[in-house]
Amino acid sequence: MIDITLQNFEAELITASQQQPVLLDIWAPWCGPCRTLGPILEKLETAYAGRFTLAKLNSDEVPEIATQLSQMFGVRSIPFCVMFVDGQPVDGFVGALPEAQIREFLDKHVPAGEELEAEADVAEAQDLMADGDLEAALGKLAHAVQTDPANDAARFDYIKALLELGLVTEAREAFAPVAPKAADTITPHARFAALAVWLTAVETSAGIDPTTLQAAIAANKRDFEARFQLAQNHLSNQRFTEAMDELLEIIMRDKAWNGEAARKAYVAVLELLTKPAPKPAADAQAGGKLEIAGKAAVVHSDPLIDQYRRKLSMALF
């Protein structure tokens, strides 16, 4: 539990809620129902074991914030609790509700324990991958997927790690539950569509001799089938830029070849190489945002990806 002031408001409420939900309890010393509600909220913060943070704001001492939130939600009394998620107030309730009703409210906004456990595994796996320990990372990702099968980020990283380690059968098995999503190329499912392209490349290029394909291309630069197979071979062996180079040659000569297969595969490779964007801050559902806002996340671009995006753009236009 933390007390909110004008000095720590941005750090402890706005910024902190971008990491995990924060329930703000607006109270006053003279308020009888506030004294009833307070211990219940403290008990629930302990019971939820870190899945949300309880923050308290004395409306007599910090009327600026209390008044703004009351006007935002159209509330005139206390105790008044506001849930902050992703830096914005998204929901609230008034009065000293029974514990069961407060639990129902919390469960609408607070992630389940399994979700948090899986997210922690993914974070550890990313650190391990950054250190080059892919096998240890794979174990963390496998546990994340087992703990929270609906965690798409964990499943994507798990399948990707399996393919990077050459465990194709396991990758196909892990991919099966999300295969229907691969047909949807709209974000965020474009990442699963990209995995489908990679899996197909691995499975169809087995046993293919790249030197034979290179000889066919040398004899006929418009042998797009050979170029595409060579690109598949490069992708299968994680030579991503080489795969895009071959696909780009097809695109520049015949954009529509084979139902734009080259362009689609090129975009898939870019998707595989691109890190997901940070989760955007949620819009307040109360009809407005607080004037004090968290700092915007800075998205760092990858020069290699930017270069290949420009190449594709030039080839298409």
N, C-alpha and C positions, 0 to 999 in steps of 0.2 A: 504494500500500500504506500502511496505517496501523496503528499499534500501539494496542490497546484497553486502557484502564485503567478503574478504577471511576469516575474523574472524567469521562471522555469516552464512556462506554458508551452512554448514552442518545442523545447527539447523533450519534455516529459509527457506531452500529450500529442501534439501534432506529429513530431518525428517518431516518437516511440510507437505510435499506433500504425506506422508504416511497417513495423516489424511484427507486432502482434496486437490483437484488439485491446483497447483500453476502455474500461467502464468508468465514466466520471460521475461521481455522486455529489450533487449540489445540495448542500445542507446549511443549517444555521444552529448555533448553540441553543436558541430559544425554542426550537422546533421539536415537539414531542415525538411525532412519527419518524423524524430523522434519527432520534436516539433508538427507536425500535428497529429501523432498517439497517443502520450501520453495522451492528454485530452480525446480522445475516449475511451482508455483502462480504464482510471480512472472512466469515466461515466459508463462503463459497469460493473466495479467491484461493484459500488453502485447499479446498476440496478439488478444485479444477487444476491444481498442481502446475501453475505456470502457464496455463493455456490462455489466460487473460490477465491484465494488470488492473488493479483497483486504484483509482485516483479519487481524491476527495477535494472539494472546493468549497470553502466557507463563503457563502454568498454575501455575508456582511463585510468580510475583509476584501473580497475581490468582486465587487458588484459589476465591473465592466464586462467580465466574461459571463457571469451568471445572467445578466440582463440580455446580452446578445443571444445566448442560447435559448433563453425563455422566449424571446421575440421570434426567433427562427422557428421554434416548434409550436408557438402559440400557447405557451404554458404560463400560468400565473401563480403556481404554488410550489412548495417544496415539501418533502424531498422529491427531487427531479433527477433522474439518472439518464445519461446520454452515452451511447456506445460510439466510440471512435474507431474507424477502420480505414487503413490506407490514408491517414491524415485528415479525414473528414468525419463529421458527425452523421451517422447513417440511421440511427433509430433511438428511441428512448421510451421511458415509462415514468409515470408520476405516482407517488404515494408509497406507503410501506406495504408492498405486495407480499403475499405468503412466499415462502422459500420455493415451493413447487412451481409457482408462476414465474419467479425470477429465473429458475433453471430453464424453463421453456424459452424465455427471452434470450438467455445466454446461448443456448444450443442453436439458435438461429444464426449466430454470428461468430461463435467461438469454434475453432477447428477441433475435430475429434483428436483424442490422444494418438490414434494411429497415424493421422495426417502429420502431426508434429514429429512423431518418431521417424516417419519416412523422410520428411524434409531435413531432419538432422542427418540421416544417413546420406542423402544426396549431397548435402554441404560437405560432409567428410569425404565423400567420393570425389568431389570436384577438387578438393585439396590434394588428395592422393594422385589424381590424374595429372594435376599441375606438377607434382613431384616425379612423374613418370612411372608410378607404381600402379599400372593398369589392372593387374590381377587383384590387388587388395581393393581397389576401387570397385571392381566387379562384384566382390563379395558384399560390399556395402549396398550397391545398387540392387543386387538380388534380394537382399533383406528388405530394402525399401519397397520393392514391387510386391513382395510377399505380404508385407505389413499393410500396405495401402495400394491395392491393385488399381484403383482409379486415378492414381497419381501419374498423369501423362508425362510429366517432365522426367520422373524417375524411370518410367518404362522406356522412353526415348533414349536416355543415356545408357540404360542397361542393354538395349538391343544394339546400340552403336558400339558399346564396349565389346560385346560378344563378337560382332563382325570384325572389329579391329584385331581381336585375338584369334580370328579364324574359326570360331565356333558357330558354324553356319546352321547346323541342325537346331542347336539351342536358340539361336537368333530367330529362326523361323517359328519355333514353338512359342517364344515370348512375344512374337509379333502377331500371332493368330488372334488374340482377343481384341486387338485394335485394327485389324485388317480392314473392317468396314469403314473406319475413319480415313483410311488412306485414299479412298475414292473422293474424299472432300479435300480439294487442294486449297481451300480458303483457310487462312490462319485461324487457329493454331494447328489445324490438322495437316497443313502443308509439310510439317516435319515428318509425319508418318507417311505421307505420300513419297517423300524423299527416301525414307527407309525402304519403302517398297521397291523403288528404282534400284537402290543399292543391292537389296536382296536378290532381285532378278538378275542383276549384272553378275553377281557372284555365282549364281546357280546356272546361268546360261553360258558363261565364258570358261567353265571348267574344261580343261583339255584342249582349249584353242591355242594354236601356236601363233604368237604375235608376229613372228618374222614372216610367216606366210601372208598375213594381212598387210603388213608393211610393203611386201613385194607387190601385192595386188594394187595397192594405192599408188606405188611408184609407177606402175604400168598404166594406171588410169586414175587420175586425181578425182574423177567424178564417180568413182566406185563407192557410193555412199554406204552401201551395205557393209563393205569391208571397213570403212572408217568408223561406222557405228559400232561394229563388233570390236574394233580395236579400242574405242572409247570405253566400251563395256569391260574389256580386259583391264584397262588402266584403272577404272573405278573399282573393279573387283580386287585389285592389288593395292588399293589406296593411293594410287598416283592421280590425285584429284585434278591438279592443274593440267597434266597431260591429257586426261579425259576431256576436260573442257576445251583444250586446244583443238582436239580432233572434232569435237562437236561443233565448235565455232566454224571450222572449215566447211562443214555441211551447211550450216545456217547461212554463211556468206554466199554459198553457191545456189542453194535451193531451200528457202525458209520453210516451204510447205512440205518438204519431203517426208513421206510416211506419216502423214498426220501430225506434222511438227514434232516428230519424235526427238529430234536433236535438241530443239529448243526446250522441250519439257525435261529432258535428261539434264541439260545444262543448268536449268533453274533448280533442279533437284540437288545437284552437286553444290550449288551455291547455298542452298538451304542446309545441307549437311555441315557446311563449313561455318555457317553463321550462328553466333551465340544468340540465344533468345533475348528479346528486349526486356528491360526491367518492367515489372508490373506497374501499369499506370495507376495513379491515385484515383480512387472511386469518387464519383460525384456524390455530393450529399443528397440524400433522398428527402431531406426536410425542406427542399425548395431553395437552397442557397448554400454558399460556402462561408466559412468564417473568414474574417478579414486577414487574420494572421495565418499565413500558409507556410507549409514546409518547403524546403529548398528543392528545386527540381533536380531529378537525377541526370547526370551527365552521361550520355551514351558515347562511348569511344568507338570509332570506326576502325575497321581492319583494312589497311592499305591494299593487301592482296585481293580481298573480296571486292573492294571498291574498284580496283583495276579491272577485274573480270566482269563486274557489272557494267562498267563503261564499254568494254569490248562488245558485250552482248547488245547494249543499246545502239552502238554504232552499226553493228551488223544488221540489226532489225530495221534501222531507219537510215 
